[in-house]
Amino acid sequence: MSQLPAEPIKILFIAAEADPFVKIGGLGDYAGSLPLAIRNIHPELIQNYKIDIRLVIPFHGKISVKKWGIKFLTKFAITENNKSVIVRTYITQIEGLPVYLISRNRQENYSAPVYPHKSFQNSRKYAFFSVACLELMKHLNWKADVIHANDWHTSFSILKLKELKRETAFYSKIKTLLTIHNLAYMGAGSEIALKYFRLDPVKEHSLPSWAQTQPLPMGLALADKIIAVSPSYSKEITTPKFGYGLEKLFLKRRKSLSGILNGIDYQKWDPLHDKCIENTFSTQNISYRLHNKQSLQRQFELSCQDKNIPLITIISRLDSQKGIDLLIDGFMLLVDIPLQLIILGSGNKGLEKDCENLENKYPERVRTVIRYDEMTARRLYSGADIILIPSRFEPCGTTQMIAMRYGCIPVARATGGLKDSIEDGKNGFLFIDSTPSALVKTIRKAIRIYRNKPSQWKLMQIQAMKSDFSWNNSALLYAKNYLNLLTA
Ligand code: ADP
């Protein structure tokens, strides 16, 4: 019988948001599901190691103490701007995964944003959080082998660790892995926060000078391993078009850079057991989706409540990244085809207005809902025929994976993780040019198949639903990366 190694591999997984506590976008899906998937990997798959992974998130005002059974754990002080500041830490768990919550001020009001609008407050909040995460380990008497940080918010931990390694033996052997979810956000405006926590600019020749004081590029220069959230995105960011000025750094660090496609939680996103939808379904009874579609047509008071009219949806942050303007500009080119469109999204005020104007212009066929609403999102995934994801760039994208699991066919731009998860003509449709006409052409193509070749359409839905976007494979790849870091 093979022997288990004495010590599990210890991972401190730190993120700004994690579902079900708080979710703003794909990062919340990721941090709410990947640590659990890693925790559940069978040791036999990773040289008999067990993984002791623990999640840390900020104790955002919106997180309910009662709902999640959160208990006070301990408090300690860290230094910010030469003053001692108290950190209060709390604990709960999800399915056995320890979750720590870090608070500067538990009286933070319910409506306090997860990401404060002003860059000083935003960067200070996450610098404080990241530094406190490192200190927390000492108070737990538990030392991670690897700190797994995500995006700019928690890159501060990698910067602080570098300093602590010089000063304190406790930290000297800890390795770091940084996942890039979106390079477009680097933490600009963090200069004061960096000073408050005595974090020096990174002197790295391959970084432009402006990047030497932004937490994400600084973290990318220092992390032991960099993972982008899809293989395609990990290549795209080495080019000037997608690298945002960091392409030289990525080329220099290419041996430490790789891409792992995100997964989704198959229990949370399951059309057969989803409590938010009227008619649950599987590949065996995919026609039940039609009842969900008709229920959407009624709910949104669309003038034509015909189950054969293609129902298209968008479920998205409204941001120029997402390419929603391509549809706004191209929609008039679709007036000759019967179709309905329901947009669910929020974000950029100008885009919100444009989406509302689209409904005003085409009240018979367009509905716009400006809010974040998971229940409506689930109903749309389960009833719409097509989802549009015309992103200019998409590091991974969660929306297309959820949509496919629910038999809703994506029409998406061939970029990043969309390209890695959608097979054109098999489980969705891809287009290359970031133009209204390329999008419209592909919508037309999809609708032609929907209308004229129902059995091909059904086959595509089944293939989409059967595509495997569970975390199993990707979680294992992360675990192997942890192992490599420890044995390197
Ligand atoms: P990003 O993280 O860039 O916003 P992703 O595709 O990775 O994009 O993740 C988006 C996630 O947020 C998906 O789970 C999607 O269902 C959800 N989402 C986006 N907008 C809304 C909304 N208005 N209401 C409900 N859920 C939304």
Residues whose N, C-alpha, C, O or C-beta is under 5 A from the ligand:
A	BS01	ADP	I24 G25 G26 L27 I315 S316 R317 L344 G345 S346 R371 Y372 D373 E374 A377 G397 T398 T399
